[in-house]
């Protein structure tokens, strides 16, 4: 009986430790890859962070924001529709998946080259001043 109780206590302590570690990692403060995308007020990025004719992958948000033309901002899921890999970059007017080199158009998420056959799903955003947030 004491063996079962000991296992239960050890398992509970391990689970609590894991939960604390995951909570600490999910904070969103300075250690991210968003280069200044603020968490406050739901701001994802600043308009100046998104180059015209390019974009920025927000890996921790599961999205990519693009600026196909000056002042026109679009957002899409960063999950490739081929096999679910995360897209990794935006270059030459395309959102690029590193796994199998699918390319998606920055203006509408459509497939420019496969193996993906379905477009990236759009994500709702809004631009107020220079702040881009969920819309």
Buried (B, 14 or more C-beta within 10 A) or exposed (E): EEEEEEEEEEEEEEEEEEEEEEEEEEEEEEEBEBEEBBEEEEBBBBBEBBEEBBBBBBBBBEBBBBBBEEEEBBBBBBBBBBEEBBBBBBEEBBBBBEBEEBBBBBBEBEBBEEBBEBBBEEBEBEBEEEBBBEE
